[in-house]
Amino acid sequence: MAELSFSKLTKTFDDAPALNDINAQIRSGEFVALLGPSGCGKTTLLRLTAGFEQPSEGEIRVDGEIVAGAGRFVPPEAREIGIVFQSYALWPHKTVRANVSYPLEVRRLPRDQRQKRVAEALALTGLTAYADRMPSQLSGGQRQRVALARCLVFEPRAVLLDEPLANLDLALRASMQDVFAMFHRRTGATMLYVTHDQGEALALADRVAVMESGRIRQFAAPEILYREPADCFVAGFVGDGAVVSARLTGRADDHRLLLNVLGQQVWSRSATAMPSHVSIRPEAITISNDAALRARVTNCTYLGGRFRLTLDAAGETLVAFAPRRAAIGEVVGVAMDDIWAFRDPAHEVRLGETLTYA
Ligand SMILES: Nc1ncnc2c1ncn2[C@@H]1O[C@H](COP(=O)(O)OP(=O)(O)OP(=O)(O)O)[C@@H](O)[C@H]1O
């Protein structure tokens, strides 16, 4: 399996940048998700990696070898990269076995090797019993597994997946996520997975690149994105909770800063001495009658085992979990702990200054 790397990668369509200075390395065997809102450039990055588009600037390397950039362009069929689309792209007139065997026929592998590899790929994706069926006789999840088997069979250097579960219903998506996770564990394939479903990205990936407007805002493990978002966009886009402005009090200890948040002094984790905002996850809030900060309940939904409260506190919307149902309009006390402070690049910070996030 191969390492993928992007260096100063830019792609412009009709003068509009779809990708803007992408720099990232994906380790051999790593499962990376590209996550971001519609139009942020996820598919463009995948298509450039596959070789369906040429970069406007910058380079793409596969295991150190330049495949695009610096005057070089390796065509898709010579990159040995597997691709799984949301539309499956199976041959309708071929059986499952023949679909899976096809990449090996193109590569002119001897028949006995072909049979062995196809049998392995079908077994790995749980399709052995369906080998003689036509694609039209399969469910959506089974078709996607055929696409996966067809990609795995030629032992690609990396596998690119473009919203592979977008056409499936919720229950099937969950079970297919398990299939992808198993596929990754068993093959150790380098995987680049495009999705706009953050639950999928956080559940499956070793690291997630959060993209916005053609740029990578943060590239980190799911738990880091959740606990230590780099800016307002990532804090708001990934996970539940609130992003509110913070004011420095000037006090700090070794690991934390004392900040003024919603009129309260709160100790906060931080990677910067000059934060502008805090991310307040639902777990960071305790509903307590003793707490000085008062908030009005604006919504209450049952999540199974606990309730999710939406609160209005000093004009900001907070999200909290509570063991009991709360009445809409009820006023509760809110205590904050274990919040994360960061400096949003769009905001300049000065000591004592109050900032607002538009
Ligand atoms: N062939 C093209 N010609 C012109 N513009 C394009 C082309 N392909 C993509 N774009 C533009 O580039 C930007 C990024 O598109 P891209 O498909 O990469 O986004 P995405 O993040 O995959 O979105 P989605 O989640 O909706 O699929 C968009 O503004 C899109 O309109």
PDBQT file of the ligand as one rigid body, heavy atoms in Angstrom, charges set to zero:
ROOT
HETATM    1  N1  LIG A 401     -15.702  20.266 -14.144  1.00  0.00    +0.000 N 
HETATM    2  C1  LIG A 401     -15.966  21.390 -13.445  1.00  0.00    +0.000 A 
HETATM    3  N2  LIG A 401     -16.129  22.580 -14.077  1.00  0.00    +0.000 NA
HETATM    4  C2  LIG A 401     -16.351  23.701 -13.380  1.00  0.00    +0.000 A 
HETATM    5  N3  LIG A 401     -16.456  23.751 -12.051  1.00  0.00    +0.000 NA
HETATM    6  C3  LIG A 401     -16.324  22.614 -11.350  1.00  0.00    +0.000 A 
HETATM    7  C4  LIG A 401     -16.068  21.364 -12.014  1.00  0.00    +0.000 A 
HETATM    8  N4  LIG A 401     -15.969  20.397 -11.068  1.00  0.00    +0.000 NA
HETATM    9  C5  LIG A 401     -16.172  21.014  -9.868  1.00  0.00    +0.000 A 
HETATM   10  N5  LIG A 401     -16.365  22.337 -10.036  1.00  0.00    +0.000 N 
HETATM   11  C6  LIG A 401     -16.575  23.322  -8.965  1.00  0.00    +0.000 C 
HETATM   12  O1  LIG A 401     -15.559  23.160  -8.010  1.00  0.00    +0.000 OA
HETATM   13  C7  LIG A 401     -16.072  23.300  -6.684  1.00  0.00    +0.000 C 
HETATM   14  C8  LIG A 401     -15.773  22.052  -5.880  1.00  0.00    +0.000 C 
HETATM   15  O2  LIG A 401     -16.568  20.983  -6.397  1.00  0.00    +0.000 OA
HETATM   16  P1  LIG A 401     -16.511  19.500  -5.799  1.00  0.00    +0.000 P 
HETATM   17  O3  LIG A 401     -17.373  18.631  -6.645  1.00  0.00    +0.000 OA
HETATM   18  O4  LIG A 401     -15.090  19.107  -5.637  1.00  0.00    +0.000 OA
HETATM   19  O5  LIG A 401     -17.166  19.699  -4.373  1.00  0.00    +0.000 OA
HETATM   20  P2  LIG A 401     -17.617  18.613  -3.301  1.00  0.00    +0.000 P 
HETATM   21  O6  LIG A 401     -17.045  19.066  -2.001  1.00  0.00    +0.000 OA
HETATM   22  O7  LIG A 401     -17.267  17.247  -3.761  1.00  0.00    +0.000 OA
HETATM   23  O8  LIG A 401     -19.194  18.823  -3.294  1.00  0.00    +0.000 OA
HETATM   24  P3  LIG A 401     -20.400  17.759  -3.125  1.00  0.00    +0.000 P 
HETATM   25  O9  LIG A 401     -20.369  17.311  -1.692  1.00  0.00    +0.000 OA
HETATM   26  O10 LIG A 401     -21.604  18.594  -3.436  1.00  0.00    +0.000 OA
HETATM   27  O11 LIG A 401     -20.161  16.663  -4.117  1.00  0.00    +0.000 OA
HETATM   28  C9  LIG A 401     -17.537  23.621  -6.830  1.00  0.00    +0.000 C 
HETATM   29  O12 LIG A 401     -17.691  25.002  -6.744  1.00  0.00    +0.000 OA
HETATM   30  C10 LIG A 401     -17.875  23.097  -8.210  1.00  0.00    +0.000 C 
HETATM   31  O13 LIG A 401     -18.930  23.833  -8.774  1.00  0.00    +0.000 OA
ENDROOT
TORSDOF 0
